[in-house]
Amino acid sequence: MSWKFRSPVRSLLPAFVLFVIAVGSAWASSKDPHFDYENPIQTEPIRDPQIVKVGKTWYMTGTASPFVEGTSQGPIPGVKLWSSTNLTEWKFVSLLITPSKDHWYKRGFHAPELFPYKGKWYLTFSCSSGESPDSAAAVGLAVADKIAGPYRVLTEDAPLTDGNDATLFQDDDGKVYLFRAGISAIQVDLGDAATIGSAFNVIERGPDSAWDGTGPGGPQVGVEGPSVFKHDHNYYLLYASWGRGYEEGYATAPRITGPWLKYHNNPVYGAQDEDWSRIYKHEYTQAASVPYGQLGHGTPFIGPDGNLWFGCHGYLKGKGQQPHLVITPLTFDHEVINLTATWTPQVIFLPHHFRVHLNDTRLASPDLVKLAAQP
């Protein structure tokens, strides 16, 4: 039998080449642009955030601390605006709207949202028109030439409509609709600050024992925090419910006026809280490894890679925790929304040149894409 011996040098050569390639690839990757983040983003405490990209800057508004009126922390100061150039470090810009002594918008400012339309910025805000913390919520409307203001309230004498968590959507025919908690919608004329026609129902809370329904013998649970966009000829409505903590589901429709059908495998995102589940008589099913107790009420936005992302607020488990911004890519598997909750360091590799590519997705306003693409 004859033996064939492989030269040690020759046998090591392929491994050495692979090592060089691997090191080179790693070095090249480290030089490629990338976006690093870790949820929750340690912003100033915020609930119900909305993020808008204008050029190289992201702007954010939402419900400001202390979130609830009538506490020892004082009143909600109004509508705040923050800005960031990297989505992880945010700075306060200004107060866009403050409580008025002379008009109906006095307290309880919740879930404000910004909406670009015909060269101007419109701002919806929900607040109380009375002196009591239990006064019914109503929707106000303001306008400005620039996103940072100054804003002029168009509804000083009376609210635009009743309700909470107002969000706007411009359809393909140019008509603008206002969606609100409940969930219902109504057409609006932003220039005249007026509603058009009658409101129509969109979705209702789920049946008893459903994740977005009232638990057996428990307090009433509802649906809120609507956000609307369009993808591949279908309209999508993201919404939140609080029966087990705070979670997100969605519904779809062939037209903005419906009929709207909830996704059969909701919720698609969110977190559960053991105390809330017990209070609202729901089964707690969350894995012990998930650190969140609440996760939801947010809006889609254009992220650092030019793709669709979703931002909402999240509470970590434990007493005394404050809500902070949580972000994640929003993708589709065919027509099904994919959202993944994360709480460890994440790395997203970016193209060398920013470009918006939403893959047949239309945000609430067509101007949002134009503004995000500005240099």
C-alpha positions in Angstrom: 0.0 0.0 0.0 1.4 3.3 -0.9 0.6 6.4 1.3 0.1 9.9 0.0 1.1 12.6 2.3 -0.4 16.1 2.0 2.1 19.0 2.4 1.4 20.8 5.6 1.8 24.1 3.8 -0.6 23.2 1.1 -3.1 21.9 3.6 -3.0 25.1 5.6 -3.3 27.4 2.5 -7.1 27.1 1.9 -7.7 27.6 5.6 -5.4 30.7 5.6 -7.2 32.1 2.5 -10.6 31.6 4.2 -9.3 33.3 7.3 -8.1 36.3 5.3 -11.5 36.5 3.5 -13.4 36.2 6.7 -11.3 39.0 8.4 -11.6 41.1 5.3 -15.3 40.6 5.2 -15.7 41.5 8.8 -13.5 44.6 8.4 -15.6 45.6 5.4 -18.8 45.0 7.2 -17.6 47.2 10.1 -17.0 50.0 7.6 -20.5 49.6 6.0 -23.1 52.1 7.3 -25.3 50.5 10.0 -27.9 51.5 12.5 -27.4 50.2 16.1 -30.2 50.5 18.6 -31.6 48.8 21.8 -35.2 48.9 23.0 -36.6 50.6 24.9 -35.0 53.8 23.6 -34.2 55.9 26.7 -36.1 59.0 25.7 -38.0 61.4 27.9 -41.0 59.3 29.1 -43.6 59.2 26.3 -46.8 57.4 25.4 -48.6 57.1 22.0 -45.6 58.3 20.0 -45.7 59.4 16.4 -42.5 59.7 14.4 -42.1 61.7 11.1 -39.0 61.9 9.0 -38.1 65.2 7.4 -34.9 65.2 5.5 -32.2 63.8 7.8 -34.2 64.5 11.0 -36.9 62.5 12.7 -39.5 64.4 14.7 -41.6 62.8 17.4 -44.7 63.9 19.3 -47.0 61.9 21.7 -48.6 62.0 25.1 -46.3 63.8 27.5 -45.6 63.0 31.2 -47.4 62.8 33.6 -49.9 61.2 31.2 -52.9 61.4 33.6 -54.4 64.6 35.0 -55.2 65.1 38.7 -52.0 63.5 40.1 -49.4 64.9 42.4 -47.1 65.3 39.3 -49.3 68.1 38.0 -51.0 68.6 34.7 -50.0 67.4 31.2 -48.1 70.4 29.8 -49.6 70.3 26.3 -48.2 68.9 23.0 -44.5 68.4 23.0 -42.1 68.0 20.0 -38.8 66.2 20.0 -36.2 65.7 17.2 -33.4 63.3 16.5 -30.8 62.6 13.8 -30.3 58.9 14.8 -33.6 57.7 16.4 -31.9 56.9 19.7 -31.0 60.3 21.0 -33.8 62.8 21.2 -33.9 66.4 22.2 -36.9 68.6 23.2 -37.8 71.2 20.5 -40.8 73.0 21.8 -44.3 73.0 23.1 -46.6 73.1 20.1 -49.9 73.6 22.0 -50.4 74.6 25.6 -53.6 74.5 27.8 -55.8 77.6 27.2 -57.6 79.5 30.0 -60.0 81.1 27.5 -60.9 78.2 25.2 -62.1 74.6 25.5 -58.8 72.8 25.3 -57.8 73.0 28.9 -56.4 69.7 30.1 -55.6 66.1 29.4 -53.7 66.4 26.1 -53.4 62.9 24.6 -52.0 61.2 21.4 -51.2 64.3 19.2 -50.2 63.6 15.6 -48.6 65.6 12.8 -49.9 65.5 9.3 -48.4 67.2 6.2 -51.0 68.4 3.7 -50.8 70.9 0.8 -47.6 72.5 2.0 -48.7 72.9 5.7 -48.5 70.9 8.8 -51.7 70.0 10.6 -51.7 68.8 14.2 -54.5 66.8 15.8 -54.7 66.7 19.6 -57.2 65.1 21.9 -58.0 66.8 25.2 -60.6 67.6 27.7 -63.0 70.5 27.3 -64.0 70.7 30.9 -62.5 71.3 34.3 -62.9 67.7 35.6 -60.4 65.0 34.9 -63.4 62.8 33.9 -64.6 65.2 31.2 -65.2 63.7 27.8 -62.3 63.9 25.3 -62.6 66.0 22.1 -60.4 66.6 19.1 -58.6 69.8 18.3 -56.9 70.9 15.1 -54.0 73.3 14.6 -51.9 74.4 11.5 -48.4 75.7 10.9 -46.1 76.4 8.0 -43.3 74.4 9.5 -43.3 71.2 11.5 -41.9 73.0 14.6 -44.5 75.7 14.4 -45.7 78.1 15.5 -49.1 76.5 15.4 -52.5 78.3 15.2 -55.4 76.5 16.7 -58.2 76.3 14.1 -60.8 75.0 16.5 -60.7 77.6 19.3 -64.4 78.0 19.7 -65.4 74.3 19.5 -63.7 70.9 18.9 -63.5 69.5 15.5 -65.3 66.4 16.7 -65.6 64.3 19.9 -63.3 61.3 20.7 -59.7 60.5 21.5 -56.6 59.2 19.7 -57.3 61.1 16.5 -55.3 60.1 13.4 -55.6 61.3 9.8 -55.4 59.5 6.5 -55.5 61.0 3.0 -57.1 58.6 0.4 -56.1 58.2 -3.2 -58.9 60.6 -4.3 -57.5 63.3 -2.0 -60.2 63.0 0.7 -59.0 63.1 4.3 -60.5 61.0 7.0 -60.1 61.2 10.8 -60.1 57.9 12.7 -60.5 57.9 16.5 -60.7 55.4 19.4 -63.7 53.2 19.4 -63.0 52.8 16.4 -64.9 55.1 14.1 -64.0 57.5 11.3 -65.4 60.6 9.6 -64.3 62.7 6.6 -62.8 66.1 7.4 -62.0 69.3 5.5 -58.7 70.5 7.0 -58.8 73.9 5.4 -62.2 74.7 6.9 -61.5 72.7 10.1 -64.8 70.9 9.7 -66.2 67.4 9.4 -68.1 66.2 6.3 -71.1 63.9 6.5 -71.6 61.3 9.2 -69.2 59.1 11.1 -69.0 55.4 10.3 -68.0 52.5 12.4 -64.7 50.8 11.6 -64.2 48.0 14.2 -65.5 47.4 17.7 -64.0 45.6 20.6 -63.8 41.9 20.3 -66.2 39.3 21.8 -66.0 38.4 25.4 -62.8 36.5 26.3 -61.0 37.7 23.1 -57.7 39.5 23.6 -59.4 42.8 22.6 -62.7 42.0 24.4 -64.0 42.1 27.9 -63.0 39.2 30.1 -65.7 37.1 31.9 -67.0 39.3 34.7 -64.2 41.8 34.2 -64.2 45.6 33.5 -64.9 46.8 30.0 -62.1 46.6 27.5 -62.0 48.6 24.3 -60.0 49.3 21.2 -58.0 52.5 20.6 -54.9 54.0 19.1 -55.8 53.7 15.4 -53.2 54.2 12.7 -54.1 53.8 9.0 -51.9 53.1 5.9 -52.3 51.3 2.5 -50.3 48.3 1.2 -50.9 46.4 -2.1 -54.4 47.9 -2.7 -55.5 47.0 0.9 -56.1 49.4 3.7 -54.6 48.5 7.0 -55.7 49.7 10.4 -53.4 49.1 13.4 -55.0 49.4 16.8 -54.4 48.7 20.5 -56.3 47.1 23.3 -55.5 46.8 27.0 -57.3 43.6 28.3 -54.1 41.7 29.0 -51.6 44.6 29.2 -51.2 46.5 26.0 -51.1 44.8 22.6 -51.5 45.5 18.9 -53.7 44.0 16.3 -54.8 45.1 12.8 -57.7 45.0 10.4 -57.9 45.3 6.6 -60.4 46.6 4.1 -60.7 47.0 0.3 -61.9 50.6 0.8 -61.3 53.2 3.4 -65.0 53.1 4.3 -64.8 49.3 4.8 -65.9 46.7 5.4 -63.0 46.2 7.9 -62.0 42.7 8.9 -59.7 41.9 11.8 -56.8 39.7 11.2 -57.6 36.2 12.5 -54.4 35.7 14.3 -54.3 39.0 16.3 -52.5 40.3 18.3 -49.4 40.6 16.2 -47.4 42.6 18.7 -47.5 43.8 22.3 -47.0 42.6 25.8 -49.0 41.3 28.7 -49.1 42.3 32.3 -50.0 39.8 35.1 -51.9 42.3 37.2 -53.8 43.7 34.2 -54.7 40.2 33.1 -56.1 39.4 36.5 -58.0 42.7 36.8 -59.6 42.3 33.4 -60.2 38.6 33.8 -58.0 37.4 30.9 -55.6 34.5 30.9 -51.9 35.5 31.1 -49.9 33.7 28.4 -46.7 35.6 28.0 -43.3 33.9 28.1 -41.3 34.7 31.2 -38.4 35.9 29.1 -40.3 38.9 27.7 -39.4 42.0 29.9 -42.3 44.2 28.8 -45.7 44.6 30.5 -47.2 46.9 27.8 -46.3 47.5 24.2 -48.4 49.3 21.7 -50.2 52.4 20.4 -47.9 53.7 17.7 -47.6 54.6 14.0 -45.6 53.5 11.0 -42.7 55.7 9.9 -39.8 55.7 7.4 -36.8 54.3 9.1 -33.0 54.7 8.6 -32.9 52.1 5.8 -35.7 53.8 3.9 -38.1 51.0 4.8 -41.3 50.9 6.9 -40.8 50.9 10.7 -43.2 51.0 13.6 -42.8 53.1 16.7 -44.9 52.8 19.9 -44.5 53.0 23.7 -43.4 50.2 25.9 -43.4 49.7 29.7 -40.9 47.3 31.2 -42.3 45.1 34.0 -42.1 46.3 37.5 -43.6 49.0 39.7 -42.6 52.6 38.9 -41.6 52.0 35.3 -42.0 54.8 32.8 -43.1 54.4 29.2 -40.4 54.8 26.5 -40.1 54.7 22.8 -39.8 51.2 21.2 -39.1 50.8 17.5 -39.0 47.9 15.1 -39.1 47.2 11.3 -42.6 46.6 9.9 -42.5 44.0 7.2 -45.0 41.8 5.3 -45.2 38.1 4.6 -47.5 38.3 1.6 -50.3 40.4 3.1 -49.6 39.6 6.8 -47.9 42.2 9.0 -44.8 41.1 10.8 -43.7 43.0 13.9 -41.0 41.7 16.3 -40.5 42.9 19.9 -36.8 43.2 20.8 -35.0 44.2 24.0 -31.4 43.3 23.1 -28.9 45.2 20.9 -29.9 45.3 17.2 -27.9 46.1 14.1 -29.4 47.1 10.8 -27.1 47.4 7.8 -27.9 50.4 5.7 -27.5 51.3 2.0 -24.7 53.7 1.2 -27.2 56.1 -0.2 -30.5 56.7 1.5 -33.6 56.0 -0.6 -37.2 55.6 0.4 -38.6 52.2 -0.9 -41.8 51.3 0.7 -42.7 48.4 -1.6 -46.2 49.4 -2.6 -47.0 50.9 0.8 -48.7 54.2 1.1 -48.5 56.1 4.4 -51.2 58.3 5.9 -50.1 61.3 3.7 -48.3 61.0 0.4 -46.2 64.0 1.5 -44.5 61.9 4.1 -42.4 60.1 1.5 -41.4 63.3 -0.3 -40.4 64.9 3.0 -38.4 61.8 4.1 -36.5 61.8 0.8 -35.3 65.4 1.1 -31.5 65.8 1.3 
